[in-house]
Amino acid sequence: MVLPAQRTRAEDVVAYVEDKIDKDGLRPGDHIGTRADLREQTGVAKATVNEAIRLLQERRRIVVRPGPGGGLFVAAADPVVRLGRTLLVVHGEPLAVAEAIEVREQLEPLVAVHAARHRSAKDGRELKALIRAMEKNLEDVSQFVSLNWDLHVRIAAISPNAVLRGTYVGLYEFVNQVSLVDPQPRDNDYLAQRLRVHSDLVTAILAGDDDAARQAAEAHRHSS
């Protein structure tokens, strides 16, 4: 596809997505595609796609959902509610999401302790890789949050307790389904602070120290 040159490339991509929504008759909640899909369909650079997504989010035409099954979705028209000082805003079910987050956060210390007790060298390598990836994406809120969620799911996967794993990951999946990432955190230092908290959590887990892992999880919970 050859895009017209009279607008910026990002605006061209915005027009392409809006036209796709209209022509395909997509409704709120319908999946549009992924960042990679947009790059392939329009032939533009990654930075251009990111800028177009930012513009589409500001216009509330799309929402971005991280994690497995995520991507770009048609935004709903209902009111948006921000969940406190988090990176999430919610369409339609803010109370249910807040309750799910509350339960999930109560499980954080137990998940962290299990991870500290049962982590392997392979677990350590993969957790460190996710932290490095988060550090590289401090300028991309949506990607940072997606990696953050991947990190928590990976930590939970270390636990031998299937009920704990299933409950914890299920709560993450529920929040992912009905919430979206706020593209503009309240201050520039917020993502850096979230990175430090998660880095400390991984360090404690890899040290195999139950108490340190529990304390790091509590610090994570309170900082949220």
C-alpha positions as CSV (number, residue, x, y, z in Angstrom):
1,M,0.0,0.0,0.0
2,V,1.3,3.5,-0.9
3,L,0.2,6.2,1.5
4,P,-0.4,9.8,0.4
5,A,2.3,12.3,1.1
6,Q,0.4,15.5,1.9
7,R,-0.1,14.6,5.6
8,T,2.5,13.4,8.1
9,R,3.1,9.7,8.0
10,A,1.6,9.2,11.4
11,E,-1.6,11.0,10.3
12,D,-1.7,8.8,7.3
13,V,-1.7,5.8,9.5
14,V,-4.4,7.3,11.7
15,A,-6.6,7.8,8.6
16,Y,-5.9,4.3,7.5
17,V,-7.0,2.8,10.8
18,E,-10.1,5.1,11.0
19,D,-11.1,4.1,7.5
20,K,-10.6,0.4,8.3
21,I,-12.9,0.8,11.4
22,D,-15.6,2.4,9.2
23,K,-15.3,0.2,6.1
24,D,-15.1,-3.1,8.1
25,G,-18.0,-2.1,10.4
26,L,-15.9,-2.7,13.5
27,R,-17.7,-2.1,16.8
28,P,-16.4,-1.2,20.2
29,G,-14.2,-4.0,21.6
30,D,-13.4,-5.4,18.1
31,H,-9.8,-6.3,17.4
32,I,-8.1,-4.2,14.8
33,G,-4.7,-5.8,14.8
34,T,-1.3,-5.3,16.3
35,R,1.5,-2.8,15.9
36,A,3.3,-5.3,13.7
37,D,0.2,-5.6,11.5
38,L,0.1,-1.8,11.0
39,R,3.7,-1.7,10.1
40,E,3.2,-4.4,7.5
41,Q,0.0,-3.0,6.1
42,T,1.3,0.6,5.8
43,G,5.0,0.2,5.3
44,V,6.0,2.8,7.9
45,A,8.6,2.7,10.6
46,K,8.0,1.6,14.2
47,A,8.2,5.1,15.5
48,T,5.6,6.3,13.1
49,V,3.2,3.5,14.1
50,N,3.8,4.4,17.8
51,E,3.0,8.1,17.1
52,A,-0.2,7.1,15.1
53,I,-1.3,4.9,18.0
54,R,-0.7,7.8,20.4
55,L,-2.9,10.0,18.3
56,L,-5.6,7.4,18.0
57,Q,-5.7,6.9,21.7
58,E,-5.9,10.7,22.3
59,R,-8.9,10.7,20.0
60,R,-10.3,7.7,21.9
61,R,-10.7,5.8,18.6
62,I,-8.7,2.8,19.9
63,V,-7.5,1.2,23.1
64,V,-4.3,-0.8,23.5
65,R,-4.4,-4.0,25.5
66,P,-1.1,-5.7,26.4
67,G,-0.3,-9.3,26.9
68,P,-1.4,-12.5,25.1
69,G,-4.4,-11.8,22.9
70,G,-3.8,-8.1,23.1
71,G,-3.3,-5.5,20.5
72,L,-5.3,-2.6,19.2
73,F,-9.1,-2.6,19.7
74,V,-11.9,-0.2,18.8
75,A,-12.6,2.1,21.8
76,A,-15.9,2.0,23.6
77,A,-17.9,5.2,23.9
78,D,-18.7,4.9,27.6
79,P,-17.0,7.0,30.3
80,V,-13.4,6.3,31.1
81,V,-12.3,5.9,34.8
82,R,-8.7,6.1,35.9
83,L,-7.7,3.5,38.5
84,G,-5.9,5.7,41.0
85,R,-2.2,6.4,40.4
86,T,-1.8,3.4,38.0
87,L,-1.2,3.2,34.3
88,L,-4.7,1.8,33.7
89,V,-8.0,3.4,32.7
90,V,-11.1,1.3,32.5
91,H,-14.1,1.3,30.2
92,G,-17.3,0.2,32.0
93,E,-16.2,-1.9,35.0
94,P,-13.9,0.2,37.2
95,L,-15.2,-1.3,40.5
96,A,-14.8,-4.9,39.3
97,V,-11.3,-4.2,38.0
98,A,-10.3,-2.4,41.3
99,E,-11.5,-5.4,43.2
100,A,-9.6,-7.8,41.0
101,I,-6.4,-5.7,41.5
102,E,-7.0,-5.7,45.3
103,V,-7.2,-9.5,45.4
104,R,-4.3,-9.9,43.1
105,E,-2.1,-7.6,45.2
106,Q,-2.9,-9.7,48.3
107,L,-1.5,-12.7,46.5
108,E,1.7,-10.9,45.4
109,P,3.8,-11.7,48.6
110,L,2.9,-15.5,48.4
111,V,3.7,-15.6,44.6
112,A,7.1,-13.9,45.3
113,V,8.0,-16.3,48.1
114,H,7.2,-19.3,46.0
115,A,9.3,-17.8,43.2
116,A,12.2,-17.3,45.6
117,R,12.0,-20.8,46.8
118,H,11.7,-22.6,43.5
119,R,13.5,-20.3,40.9
120,S,15.9,-22.0,38.5
121,A,18.8,-20.6,36.6
122,K,16.6,-20.5,33.5
123,D,13.9,-18.5,35.5
124,G,16.6,-16.1,36.5
125,R,17.8,-15.5,32.9
126,E,14.3,-14.9,31.7
127,L,13.3,-12.6,34.5
128,K,16.4,-10.5,34.0
129,A,15.7,-10.3,30.3
130,L,12.2,-8.9,30.9
131,I,13.6,-6.3,33.3
132,R,16.1,-5.2,30.6
133,A,13.3,-5.1,28.0
134,M,11.3,-2.9,30.4
135,E,14.3,-0.6,30.8
136,K,14.6,-0.2,27.0
137,N,10.9,0.7,26.7
138,L,10.6,3.5,29.3
139,E,9.4,5.8,26.5
140,D,6.7,3.5,25.3
141,V,4.0,3.2,28.0
142,S,1.9,0.5,26.3
143,Q,4.9,-1.7,25.6
144,F,6.3,-1.1,29.2
145,V,3.0,-2.3,30.7
146,S,2.8,-5.3,28.4
147,L,6.3,-6.3,29.5
148,N,5.4,-5.6,33.1
149,W,2.5,-8.0,32.9
150,D,4.6,-10.6,31.2
151,L,7.1,-10.3,34.1
152,H,4.4,-11.0,36.7
153,V,3.0,-13.9,34.8
154,R,6.5,-15.3,34.4
155,I,7.1,-15.0,38.2
156,A,3.8,-16.7,38.9
157,A,4.8,-19.6,36.5
158,I,7.7,-20.5,38.9
159,S,5.3,-21.5,41.7
160,P,4.5,-25.2,41.9
161,N,1.0,-24.4,43.3
162,A,-1.4,-24.7,40.4
163,V,-4.3,-23.0,42.2
164,L,-2.1,-20.0,43.1
165,R,-0.8,-19.7,39.6
166,G,-4.2,-20.1,38.0
167,T,-5.9,-17.6,40.3
168,Y,-3.2,-15.0,40.0
169,V,-2.8,-15.2,36.2
170,G,-6.6,-15.3,35.9
171,L,-6.9,-12.0,37.7
172,Y,-4.3,-10.5,35.4
173,E,-6.2,-11.7,32.4
174,F,-9.5,-10.3,33.6
175,V,-7.9,-6.8,34.2
176,N,-6.4,-7.0,30.7
177,Q,-9.7,-7.8,29.1
178,V,-11.6,-4.8,30.4
179,S,-8.9,-2.1,30.9
180,L,-6.5,-0.2,28.7
181,V,-3.2,1.6,29.1
182,D,-3.2,5.3,29.8
183,P,-0.7,6.6,27.2
184,Q,0.4,9.5,29.5
185,P,1.4,8.7,33.1
186,R,1.0,11.5,35.5
187,D,4.7,12.3,35.7
188,N,7.9,11.5,33.8
189,D,9.5,9.6,36.7
190,Y,6.6,7.2,37.2
191,L,7.8,4.5,34.8
192,A,11.3,4.7,36.1
193,Q,9.9,4.2,39.6
194,R,7.9,1.2,38.5
195,L,11.1,-0.2,36.9
196,R,13.0,0.1,40.2
197,V,10.3,-1.6,42.1
198,H,10.1,-4.6,39.7
199,S,13.9,-4.8,39.5
200,D,14.1,-5.0,43.3
201,L,11.5,-7.7,43.3
202,V,13.4,-9.8,40.7
203,T,16.7,-9.3,42.7
204,A,15.0,-10.6,45.9
205,I,13.5,-13.6,44.1
206,L,16.9,-14.5,42.5
207,A,18.6,-14.2,45.9
208,G,16.3,-17.0,47.1
209,D,15.5,-15.0,50.3
210,D,11.9,-15.5,51.4
211,D,11.8,-12.4,53.6
212,A,13.4,-10.1,51.0
213,A,11.0,-11.4,48.4
214,R,8.0,-10.8,50.6
215,Q,9.2,-7.3,51.5
216,A,9.8,-6.5,47.8
217,A,6.3,-7.7,46.9
218,E,4.8,-5.6,49.7
219,A,6.8,-2.6,48.4
220,H,5.4,-3.3,44.9
221,R,1.9,-3.5,46.3
222,H,2.1,-0.2,48.2
223,S,3.8,1.6,45.4
224,S,0.9,0.7,43.1
